[in-house]
Each structure stands twice: as C-alpha cells, then as structure tokens.
Amino acid sequence: MSRRFEFELQAVLEQRCREERRAQALLAHVEAERLRVEASIQEIARSVDAEREAARAWMTGRVPAASLRDRVAGELGADRRARALAVQLAGVRRRLESARGLLREASVRREALDRLRHKRWREWLDTLEKAEQREFDDLMVMRRGRVDGAEG
C-alpha cells in the first residue's frame, strides 16, 4: 500500500477544473459586455434627457424650423441607437444565460469528481489506518511472545 494518496482520475479532475475556469472566464466576458451595453443605453438616455431640457429652455418664442428639424433628427438618431442597443442587450442576455448554464454544468461535473476524490481518499486513509493497526497488533503479539518466552 502506498504511503501517498494518488487519485487515479486526477488528470480528469484537472481537466474539469480547467473547463470550469474557462466557463467562468466566458461568463465574466459576457457579463462585462452586458455592463458596457447597459452603460451605453444609460448614456444615450441621459443625453436625450439633457437635450430635451435644453430644447425646452430654448423654445421660448419663435423657433427656426431648421433648428427644430436638427433637434428632432438628433433625438430620432439617439432613439435608433437606443433601440439597436436594446436588441444587442437582448442577445447579450441570451448569451449570459447560456454562459451561466455552461458554468453550472462544468461546476457539477467538477464537483462530482471532487466528491469521488474525497471518497477515495477516505477509503485510502481507512485502509492505511487498518494496516497500521495490524502492524501495531503484530508488534504487540511479538513483544508478548518474547516476554512469555523469557519467563518460561
């Protein structure tokens, strides 16, 4: 019996750990993309709100048609960008859910091997302890035999 525990599936466990880390990295990448898209949407919303406030203050009295047209075109452009970002965000959210599912699967696969490794370690430890106890018992029997032989 080996005095050092060796898990026969250690290479597989290490591969599962690498898979889990890759899934974590993918999730982090998609989450960062989601945050960027949401920040862009919020920036557009702030920009539109600021532009509307400026337009309200500016619209006292007569307003030149060209200026009004420019402001409306700017708002429509911002609205188009916001809609495109909303579509992009929906795609990112789908990828985010997919990445979470991959991470869950990878974690479950790794954890199963971790549990198996722990079980095998406990079995190895129990076997080692039993072997040590047998050796101790044998030493005690031999010692007792010497003591009894010396007396007789």
C-alpha positions in Angstrom: 0.0 0.0 0.0 1.3 3.4 -0.9 2.1 5.9 1.8 1.0 8.6 -0.5 -2.6 9.1 -1.8 -2.8 9.1 -5.6 -6.2 9.7 -7.2 -6.4 7.7 -10.4 -8.6 10.3 -12.1 -6.5 13.3 -11.1 -5.9 14.2 -14.8 -9.6 14.1 -15.5 -10.2 16.3 -12.4 -7.7 18.8 -13.5 -9.3 18.9 -17.0 -12.7 19.5 -15.3 -11.2 22.4 -13.3 -9.8 23.9 -16.5 -13.2 23.6 -18.1 -14.8 25.3 -15.1 -12.3 28.2 -15.2 -12.9 28.6 -19.0 -16.7 28.8 -18.3 -16.1 31.3 -15.5 -14.0 33.4 -17.9 -16.7 33.2 -20.6 -19.3 34.3 -18.1 -17.2 37.2 -16.9 -16.6 38.3 -20.6 -20.3 38.2 -21.4 -21.2 40.0 -18.1 -18.7 42.8 -19.0 -20.3 43.1 -22.4 -23.7 43.4 -20.8 -22.5 46.1 -18.5 -21.0 48.0 -21.5 -24.2 47.8 -23.4 -26.3 48.9 -20.4 -23.9 51.8 -19.8 -24.3 52.9 -23.4 -28.1 52.8 -23.2 -28.0 54.9 -20.0 -25.6 57.4 -21.6 -28.0 57.8 -24.5 -30.9 58.2 -22.2 -29.0 60.9 -20.2 -28.1 62.6 -23.5 -31.7 62.6 -24.7 -32.9 63.9 -21.4 -30.4 66.7 -21.4 -31.2 67.6 -25.0 -34.9 67.8 -24.2 -34.3 70.0 -21.2 -32.1 72.3 -23.4 -34.8 72.3 -26.1 -37.5 73.3 -23.6 -35.4 76.2 -22.4 -34.6 77.2 -25.9 -38.1 77.0 -27.2 -39.4 80.3 -26.0 -40.9 82.4 -28.7 -40.3 81.7 -32.3 -38.2 78.7 -33.2 -36.5 78.4 -36.6 -37.7 75.3 -38.5 -34.1 74.2 -39.3 -33.1 74.2 -35.7 -36.2 72.3 -34.7 -35.6 69.8 -37.5 -32.0 69.3 -36.3 -33.1 68.6 -32.8 -35.7 66.1 -33.8 -33.3 64.4 -36.1 -30.8 64.2 -33.2 -33.5 62.7 -31.0 -34.5 60.2 -33.6 -30.9 59.2 -34.2 -30.5 58.6 -30.4 -33.7 56.6 -30.4 -32.4 54.4 -33.2 -29.1 53.8 -31.4 -31.0 53.0 -28.2 -33.2 50.5 -30.0 -30.2 48.9 -31.6 -28.5 48.7 -28.2 -31.7 47.2 -26.7 -31.7 44.4 -29.4 -28.0 43.9 -28.7 -28.7 43.7 -25.0 -31.3 41.0 -25.6 -28.7 39.0 -27.4 -26.2 39.5 -24.7 -28.7 38.4 -22.1 -29.3 35.2 -24.0 -25.6 34.6 -24.2 -25.3 35.3 -20.5 -27.9 32.7 -19.6 -26.1 30.2 -21.9 -22.8 31.0 -20.2 -24.4 30.5 -16.8 -25.7 27.2 -17.9 -22.3 26.1 -19.1 -20.7 27.2 -15.8 -23.4 25.3 -13.9 -22.7 22.1 -15.9 -18.9 22.5 -15.6 -19.2 23.0 -11.8 -21.4 20.0 -11.4 -19.0 17.8 -13.4 -16.0 19.0 -11.3 -17.8 18.7 -8.0 -18.8 15.1 -8.8 -15.1 14.2 -9.3 -14.2 16.2 -6.2 -16.6 14.1 -4.2 -15.3 10.9 -5.7 -11.7 12.0 -4.9 -12.7 12.7 -1.3 -14.4 9.4 -1.0 -11.4 7.5 -2.4 -9.1 9.5 -0.1 -11.2 8.5 2.9 -11.1 4.8 1.8 -7.3 5.0 1.3 -7.0 6.6 4.7 -9.1 3.9 6.4 -7.1 1.2 4.7 -3.9 2.8 5.8 -5.1 3.1 9.4 -6.2 -0.5 9.4 -2.8 -1.6 8.1 -1.0 0.5 10.7 -3.3 -1.1 13.4 -2.4 -4.6 12.1 1.3 -3.8 12.2 0.9 -2.4 15.8 -1.0 -5.6 16.8 1.7 -7.8 15.3 4.4 -5.9 17.2 2.4 -6.3 20.4 2.0 -10.1 19.8 5.7 -10.5 19.0 6.6 -8.5 22.1 4.2 -10.6 24.2 5.8 -13.7 22.8 9.3 -12.6 23.8 8.2 -11.7 27.2 6.4 -15.1 27.7 9.4 -16.9 26.2 11.9 -15.2 28.5 9.8 -16.2 31.6 9.4 -19.8 30.6 
